[in-house]
C-alpha cells in the first residue's frame, strides 16, 4: 500500500488548527523548514498512540535520554544488532513527544515495525529538524525517518528508500454552497484563499491563473476567510485540511471539493527514509522491510491508526 497524503506548503510548516489539534506541522525538504511551531499535541492522536502501534509497549522502545545508541557494524550475515533511527519530536501525528514525555507517532511506530521485520533492536532518538541529515552523515544514526521529501537537493546529501507517502494539495469549500466545477475554467473568477509564499500559492498562479487568488499570511487566516464567506475555496495541504474540517474549530463549515493534486514539482516526489550515501545494504534492508509491512497489512494498520480520516 502506498499512501497519498499531502504534507505541506513548501515555504513554511502548515498549521491545521482545531480543538483537538492546535498545530499540525508539515514539511518539505526543498525549503528551510516550518515557520510555525507546535502548540499542543492532538488528543485524538494521543488516544491512538497510547494503544501502541501493532500492540508494542512504548516502555520497551522508549528513546534514550542520553542520545543515540553506539554505532554497530553488521555481522558476517549482514545483520545489525541495533538500528538507530533519527527523527524529530515536534511533528504530530508523525513524530512527537506525548504528555508522558515519550517519543511516539506514526514514524516512530513505523521504525519499530521495520526493526521487528529486520530482527534487530531499535533505537529512535529525536533531534532538531535542521540537524538530522548532518547527524546521519556524521554516523550518529543509521537512518532518518522524519518526513523528508525526496528532492534533488536532499539527494545531493543522502540516499532515500522507496517512497511510502505521496502528498496532494486539496481544495476545501463551504457545505451547502453553490456547486463548483473544480477545473481551471470552472474556477474562473472564483475567490480562492491560500497561504502566502507557499507552493500551493505558486501552483494556483500557474494552473488557475483566471481565479481570484487571495493570499493570506497564514493558513489559519485563509480558513477564517472561508468560514466568513470572504472567499469561496481554500487550497492547502491535504492532511491539515482533513484534520481541520473534521475538527471542532471548523464548526462543520466545510468539506473537500474536487480531487487531489500530486504534481511533484510543487508537492514533492514523495516521502522516504534517508540513509547515508553509499549505504546500499541499509537502503536495501529498509526497502525489504517496507515491502513486507505493506504485504502483511501492518503498514495500512499504522496509517489508519494515526490518520483515521481519508485524504481521498
N, C-alpha and C positions, 0 to 999 in steps of 0.2 A: 504493500500500500504506500503510495506517495501522497503526502498531504499537501494541499494547496491552501496556504493561509497567508494573508497579507501582513507583512511585518513592519512597515512604517514609511513615512515620508523621509527621504534620504538626508535632508539637511538638518534634522533635529529629531530627538526622540518624540514620537507622537504620544499624546496622553489621552486616554479614554476615561472620562470621569463619570462615576456613578456612585450610588450609595454603598455598593459593595466593592468598588474599585476606584480609589481616589486618583490613581495614576496607572496607566498601562504603558510601559516603555518599550519602544520598538526600534531596532537599529539596522542600518545598512552599512556594509563595510566600506563603501566608497566615499563616506563622509567622515567628519571628525568625531562623531558620536552624538548622543542625545543631549539637548539643552535642558530639557525638563528632568526632574528627579522624582523618585517615588515618594508619595505622601503617606500611603498606608498599604498594608497587604490585603488583597481581596479576600473577604471572608469565605466566599464560595470556593476559592482555590484552597484555602487553608483546610476547609472541611474535607475536601477530596484528598489533599496531601496527607492529612493525619491518618488516613487509612493505609498509606504506604503503597506505592505502585507495585503491582503484582504480589502484594502481601509481604513485602520486605519490611523489616524493622529499621526505622531511622536510627535507632541507637546503635545498631550493629554496623551502620555505614556512616556514622557522623564524621564530619570533616575534622581534621586535626587542627587544634588551635595554634600549633607550633609551625604550621605551614605544610608544604608538600612533603610527601614521604621521600626517602632517599632513592636515588636512581637505581634501577635494577636492570641488568642485561638479560636477554633471553638465554635459556639453557640450550643444550645441544639440539633439543627437539623444537626449538623456536618458541617455547613457552616463557612468558614473563611471570615472575612471582607476584608482581603488583603492577597495575595500570594506573597511571597518575593523570587524572583529568583536571584541567583548569577551567574555571567559569567565573561568573560574577554573582553577586548576591543582591542585585537590585533590579531584576528584570522579570517580574512576575507576569504570567504564571510559569515562565520558562526556567528561571533560576532566581531564588530569593531566600532570605533568612526569615523563618517563621517566628511566631510570637514566643516560642521557646528557645530561640537562638540557634535553631538547626537549619542548615543549608538544605533546601528542598526545591521541588519544581519539576517540570517535565524533563528538562535536560539532565538534571541530577538523577532522576529515576531511569532515564534512558541510558546514562552512563553505567549505572549499576546493572541494568539488564544486559548491556554489552559485556561487562565483566563476567557475569554468570555464563554467557554464551562462550566466552573465551576461557572459562575455568580459571580465573585469576582473581586475586584480591583487588579491591577497588579503593582508590583514594581520590576524593573530589574536594578541591580547595578553591575558595573564592579569592579573586584578585580584582583590582580596578580594571575596567574595560581596556583602557589605553595601555595597560601593562601586559595583556595576555599574550600577544604574539611575540613580543620581545622575550617574555619569560619562557615561552616554548622554545625559541631559538637558543636560549641560554641553558637548555636542557633541565629546566626547573619543572617540567611536566612532559608527559608523553603525547598529550592531545588536548585541544581546546574545544569545548562544547558549550558555546555561549551565544549563538545566534549570528555568527559571521556569514555575510553574504559572499558568494563566490564572485570575485571580480578580478580584473586584470591586476589592479593594484595589490590586492591581497595575495594573489598567486605569485607575485614577484617576491614575496616573503616566505610563503608556506605552501604546502600541498594540501589538497582537500580530498575528502572521501566523496562517495556518491552523495548527491543531494537528497535530503529527506523532507524538506519543506519547499514549497514554491509560494510566491507572495503576490496575490492580486490586489489591485485597487478596486473599490466599490463605491457605488452611488447609494445614498440614502435620501428618502423624501418623506413628507408627512403622509400619514394614513388618511384615507378618505379624500385626498385632493384629486385634482384633475389627472387623468391617466396620461402619462408622458411616454413618448417613444424614445427610448434611450439609445439614440444614434446621433451622430454629429448634426444631421439635418433636422432630426426630430427635436433637438435641444437648442435650435437656433433661437437666440434672444432669451433663452431660459436663464434665470439667475442661479448661478452655481457658486456656493461658498467653498473655499479651500484655504488651507494654511499657507501663509506667505513664505516664499523661498523654498518650497518643498518640491520634490519630484512630481508630486501629484499636481501642483500648480503648473509645472512645465508640461506635463502630459496634456492637461486641458488646453493650454495655449497652442499646442501642436496639433491635437486631433479634434478639438472642439472650439475652433477659432471664432465661430459666429455666436457662441454663447456669451452671456453677460457674466464674465468671471469676476467674482468678488473675493479678493484676497484679504484674509484676517491675520492678525499677529499670531494667534494660537488656534489649535483645533477646537478648544472649548468655545471660543468666541464664534467660530464658524457654526458650531452646533447650536449655540444660543440664538444665532440669527435665523436658523432653520425653525427652531421652536417658536420664535416670534414672528414667523411668516415674512421675514425680511428677504429671504431667498427661497428658491424652490427646491434646491437639492444641495447636498454636501458630498464632495468627493474626497475620500480619505482612505486610510489604512483599514483593511478588511476586518482584522481581529478586533481592533479597538472599536470600530463601528458596531460590530456584532455585540460586543460586551456592553456598549453604550445603549443600544436600542432595547436590549433585554434587561438592563438595569433600571433602578428606580429614578435616577436623575433625568432620564429622557421622558419620564412620565407617560410612557406608552405612546409618544407622539408619532413615531416614525417607523419605517421598515425599509428593507433593501429594495432598490429599483434596478432593473436590468441585471446583467451578468457580471462576471469577474473580468478584470483586465490584467494581463500577465506579461506585458512586454518587458523583456529582460533589461533593455536599455534604461527603463525608468524604474522598474520594480525589482531589479536584480535577477541573477541567474540561479536563484535557489539558495538554501542554507545548507551548510555541510559542516562536518567536523574537520578542524585544521590539525595537521601534523607537520613536523619539521621537514625541510627539504631533504630529499634522498631517503626518507624513512619509508621505503616502498613496502617493506614487510608489515609495518604498523598500519599503513593505509590499507593493505590487502586484508589484514586481520579484521579491522574495523568494518570494512565493506562486507566481509563474510558474515560478521555478527549482525549487521543491519539487515542483510537479506534473510537471515534465519528468523530474526524478530518479526519481519513482515510476514514471512511464510507461516509462522506459528500463530499469528494474530495478536501477539503481545504488543507489537508497535501500535496497532489500532487501539488496543485496550488503553495504552498510555495516552494516546491522543484524546480519546473520549473521556478519560479521567480528568484531564486538565482543560479540555476545550469542549464543554458539553453542548455548545451551540454550533450548528453547521454554518460554515462560511459560504458554501454554495447552495 
